[in-house]
């Protein structure tokens, strides 16, 4: 079998990313009011850091220098401020996500997330001078229109009045941070393996969130939390954090920022499947029209040439 091209491997990574991230919306909605968002994310970051740390230790022999010394791993810790930047952006994103999920329905929140490709394209130009061509701009516009249609629950009057729920507004600002994170990975990476770079990002994010949420962490009755919280934290730490961070950084080094984030257009569709599996309410047929527009945007982006 012929080896997969770097771009194709990046696309496959983002396909897995979108499916795993979708689960965090459905599970997050069900536990967002059970635990302070900053405390919940501090816990998930710490657990994800431990998982990735084990992976880094296990794979250390694979990244040794020509004489057997771990030079690539040591190099990863040069300029540690890079991890504070990336960890800070992710911390802001996840805290605001769970704050927004207190009131925003999962499909609607996922639609807000699909605005990140447009934002990411802007940050890609500012940070990396990546140019968005006419075809990609058209796809982003279609995807953005579909996202807005879902966010406003297919209510034309609400769209004209620009009535947006409080949860969606809060989460939007988190998505701004996430959109900046994607091109920032490529800008700050200095050849470190994705798993090592992810570990540094998670470690910095854990420190930031522990400081941020320390009063809530101390005041939480951990033994009294419902079992659903621990299930959600386990999923968020292992799959929606450790796995997706590696997948995202892997793809960000192989695809343009706008195209990486284009896979967020699949997330509302994945969320609908998650909601079916978890017995949640389904969106109306009119809202599904907006979801289909986001899928169309993804298909248009996949047909463009990778750069």
N, C-alpha and C positions, 0 to 999 in steps of 0.2 A: 504494500500500500504506500502510495506516495506521501511524503511528509506534508503536513498541513502548513500553509503559509502563515507567517506571523499575524497578518490581518485576520485570517480565518480563525485562528486560535483566539484572537481578541474578541471576535464576534461570538464565538461559542462561550467564552468566559462571561460576556455580558448577558447572554441568554440565561445562563444559570443565575447570574446576579439578579436579573429582573424577577425570576420566579421566587428566589429566596427573600428578596426585599418585600415582595407583595405580602408574604406571610406576616411581616411585622406590622402592617396596617390592620389586618384582621385581628391578630392577637393583641396588638397595642390598644385598640379601641376597647377591648374587653377588660383591660387592667389599668388603663390610664388614670382612673379615679381611685385606685386602690393604694397607690404609692406615689410619693413626690417624684416628678419626672427626672430631676437632677439626681436624686438618690437611686432611682431605678437604673439610670444609665451609668452611674458610677459603678454599680454592682456588675452590670453587664460588661463594662469595659475591663474591669479587673479580671473577671472570669475569662474573657476573650484574650486578654494579655497573657494569662497563664497558659492557655491552649496554644497560642502562637509561640510563646516562649519555649514550650516543649518542642514544637516543630522546628524552631531555629536551632535548638541544641542537637536535635536528632540529625538535622541536615548539615551541621557545621562542617563535617568532613568533605561535603560536596562543594564547598565554596572556599577551600584552602588555596593558598598561593602555590607557586611552582615548587617551592622547597618544603611544602607541607605546613607552612605557617598560615594562620587564619587571617591573612591580610585583607581580603574583601570584607569580612565581618568587622574587623577593626576599623576599616575605612568608613563603614556605615555610621560610626559614632563621631566622625568629624562634623563640625557645625551642627551640634544638637538642636540649635534654635529652629532648624527646619521642621523637626518633629513637633515642637511647640506650636508652630504655625498650623501644621496640618491637624494635629490633635485638637487645637482650639477651634478650628473650623468645624470639625466633626462633632465636637462637644456642643457647640451652639446649635448645629443642625438637629441632633437627636433630642436635646432638651426641648427645643421649640416644637419638634414633631409630636412628642408625647403630651406637651401642653395643649397643642392644637387638637389632638385626638380625644381630649376630654369632651369636646362638643362636636367635632367634625365627623360625619360618617366615613367609613373606611374607603369607599369608592370615590367620594368627593375629595378626601385627602390625597388619595393616589393621583387624582386628576391634577391637583395642585403641583404634585411632584413632577408631572409631565411638562410643566413650564420650565424646568431646569435646562433642557437642551438649548432653548433660546437664550437664557441667561448664561449658560456655559459657553455658547458661541461668542458672546460679548466678552467674557473673561478670557477666552482663548485668543481673541484678537489683542486684548490689552496686555496679556502676559507673554504670549508666544507669537503674536502676529500671524495667527492662523486665519486665513481668509475663508469666509463662507460664500460659496458660489451661488448662482441663481437657483439651481435645482435644490440645493440644501436649504436655502432661504425659503423656497416654496414649501418644502416638506415641513420645516419648522413652523411656518405660518398655519398650515393645515392642522398640524398637531396642536398648536396653541389654541386654535379655534375650537377643536374638539374638546380640549381640556376645559376651556371656559364654559362650553355648553354643559359639561358634566358638573362643574363647580356650581353653576347657577340652577342645577336640577332641571335643565331643559325648560326653564321658565323665561320666556322672552321678555316679559314685563320686568322681572327681577334683573335681567341682564341690562335692560335699558336704564334701570334705576341704579345699577351697579351695586346691588345688595349682596354683600358677601358676609358669610358667617364669621364670627369672631375667631373660631378655631382655624378656619381657612386662612385668615389674615396672619395669625400668629405663625402658622406653619409655612406660609409663603416666605417669611423672612429667614426661616431656617433653610429653605430651599436655595435662597441667595447664597448662603454660606456653603452649601453643598456644591453649587455650581462653580464657585471659586475654587473649591478643593480639587476638582478634576484636572484642570490645566496646571494647577499648582504642583500636583504630583510630578508631572513631566518636567516642570521647571526646576524643581528642587532635587529630583533624583539624580544621583551621581554614579549610576551603574550598579547600585545595590540590588541584590535579588529581591523580588516582591515580598517574600515572606519576612525578610530581615527589615525591609523598609516599613512593612505593616506593623511589625513588633515595636519599632521605635515610635510610630504614630500612636498605637494603642497605649503604650507606656506613658507617653506625654498626655494623651487624652485622659487616662486614668488619674494622673496626678491633678490635672486641672479640675476634673469633676469631683474628686474627693475634697479638694479645697472648697469648691463651689457649694457642695451639698453637705458639708460636714455637720452642721446643726441638724439637718434632716436625717442623716445617717445615724447620728447618736440617738435621736428621738424616736426612731421607728421601732415598733414592736415586731421584730422579724419573726418571732415564733408564732405570732397571731395572724400572719398574712395568709390569705386564701391559697389553696394549692394551685389555682390558676395563675397566680403571680409567679410562682416558682417555675411552672411549665413555660410561661412566656419568657421569663428571664433566661432559662436554659436555651430556648430556641434563639432568642435575641443574641446571646453571647456566642453560641457555637455557629449558628447559620447566618443570622442577619448581621453579625459583626465580624467574627474571625474569618469565615469563609468569604463573605462578600467583600471585605476590605482587600483580601488577596486577589480576588477576581477583578475588582475595580482597578487596582494598581497595575495588575498584569495587563489589562486591556488598555489603560491610559498610556502605557508605554508603547503601544502598537497601533493605536487608532487616534484620529483627531478628537479633540475634546467634544465637539458638537456631536460627532458620530457615536462616541462612547455613551453620552447621555441620551442619545436617541432611543436607546433600549428602555428608557423609563416610559416610553409610549406603550410598552406592553404591560406595564404594571397594573393599570386599571382592569385589564382583561384577566390577569392572574388573580387579582383581588376578588373578582366576581367568582372565579372558581374556588378560591379559598372560602368565600362566604357560603357558597353552596355546600362545601364540605363541612363547614362548622355550623350549618343550619341558620345562617343569618338572612336578613331581608335582601331581596334582589332589587336592582334598580329597574325603573320603568323602561318600556321599549324606546321611549324618546331619549332617555339618557344613554341607552345603548348606542344610539346613533352617534353621539359624541365619542364614545369609546371606539367605534369603528373608524372614525376620522383619525384618531391617534394611531390605530394600526396601519391605516393607509399612509400616514406620515412616515412610519417606520419602514414600510416597503419602499417608499421613494428614496429614503436615505440609504437603504441597503443596495440600491441600484446605482448609486453614485460611486465614482472611483475613489478608493482609499488613498489618502495622502499622509 
